[in-house]
Amino acid sequence: MTEQKQNPDSSEMLENAQGFPKTDDNNIGNVSQAELPALQQLVRRLQLGLVLDGTLGNQVNIDDIVTVINEEEVNCRKRLEEEYLIVKEGFERTNYLEHLEVVNKAALEKVKHLETELEIRNVKVRQLETKLETSDSQVKAMKSMFATGVRRHGETESRLGEVGLDLAWCQDRLRRAEVEISFMK
């Protein structure tokens, strides 16, 4: 590694000999499409100067490298940036409105779905209400039948109690009669 630092390769020496500082790839600036033809022409002139007389050409005009932007072009650029921001903002609003429209459509579809579901449930509720009314009338009929049955059962038990008393009275009387007959004999 120390040898490489002491003996730079020939391209580094050429660059250093011509007085150009060595540049890192990360430090190279970007060139726009509009500047590309002028840069290509400048590179061709430099290459031609190297081929013809071995120098980079002392005739390089600073105006070929540096472009002076006048105030009108700066104002134009500001106007373009402002228009770009306005267009971008309009585009974002449009996208947002499209998004809202999609959301609104989805919400309307959901509302329609819920309305149909509500109608179906209302029909089911009406059916259940009619079933409830019929069941209620059946329960009332069962209660009246049960009440009638309880009443009949109560009447039957009271008759049974009366008959039981009559039977006990008759049995008692029969025993007395038997006892009297046995004494009379």
Salt bridges, closest charged atoms under 4 A:
GLU12 OE2 - LYS22 NZ 3.04
ASP64 OD2 - ARG45 NH1 2.55
GLU89 OE2 - ARG93 NH2 2.72
GLU101 OE2 - LYS105 NZ 3.84
GLU117 OE1 - HIS113 NE2 3.31
GLU117 OE2 - ARG121 NH2 3.21
ASP136 OD2 - LYS140 NZ 3.85
GLU157 OE2 - HIS153 NE2 2.54
ASP172 OD2 - ARG176 NH2 3.68
